[in-house]
Amino acid sequence: MTTVLVTLAVLAVAVAAVVGYVRLRHRRRSAGGEDEAAVRGARSERHRRAAERAQAQHDGWNRGGHGFTG
């Protein structure tokens, strides 16, 4: 029983250490000088292109009741 508890404790400490390291590394990488306007612009461009793809797929389907036409 004690061996199981010690093993679980060591595993928990190892997982906590890995999670802490990954969070610290992510914080250091994201702390770099990202331009907020550029990030916002890229995100809006990605959404606009996704909306255009969805619209293009929708336009051709069932126009006039004849299935995909275009």
C-alpha positions in Angstrom: 0.0 0.0 0.0 2.8 2.4 0.9 4.6 1.6 -2.4 1.5 2.6 -4.4 1.1 5.9 -2.5 4.8 6.8 -3.0 4.6 5.9 -6.7 1.5 8.0 -7.1 3.1 10.9 -5.3 6.2 10.7 -7.4 4.1 10.6 -10.5 2.1 13.6 -9.4 5.2 15.6 -8.8 6.6 14.6 -12.2 3.4 15.6 -13.9 3.3 18.9 -12.0 6.9 19.6 -13.0 6.2 19.0 -16.7 3.1 21.1 -16.7 4.9 23.9 -14.9 7.8 23.8 -17.4 5.5 23.8 -20.4 3.5 26.8 -19.0 6.7 28.7 -18.3 8.0 28.0 -21.8 4.7 29.1 -23.4 4.7 32.3 -21.4 8.2 33.1 -22.4 7.4 32.5 -26.1 4.2 34.4 -26.1 5.8 37.3 -24.2 7.7 38.2 -27.4 6.8 41.3 -29.2 3.7 40.1 -31.0 1.9 42.9 -32.8 -1.7 42.9 -31.6 -2.9 44.6 -34.7 -1.2 42.0 -37.0 -2.6 39.1 -34.9 -6.1 40.6 -35.1 -5.8 41.2 -38.8 -4.6 37.7 -39.5 -7.5 36.3 -37.4 -10.1 38.4 -39.3 -8.6 37.4 -42.6 -8.8 33.7 -41.6 -12.4 34.2 -40.6 -13.2 36.0 -43.8 -11.7 33.3 -46.0 -13.6 30.6 -44.1 -16.8 32.5 -44.6 -16.1 32.9 -48.3 -15.5 29.1 -48.6 -18.7 28.4 -46.8 -20.6 30.8 -49.0 -19.1 29.3 -52.2 -20.1 25.8 -51.1 -23.6 27.0 -50.2 -24.2 28.9 -53.5 -23.9 26.0 -55.8 -26.1 23.5 -53.8 -29.7 23.1 -54.7 -30.0 26.3 -56.8 -33.2 25.8 -58.6 -33.7 22.4 -57.0 -31.1 20.7 -59.3 -28.4 19.7 -56.9 -24.8 21.1 -57.0 -24.5 23.3 -60.1 -21.3 25.0 -59.7 
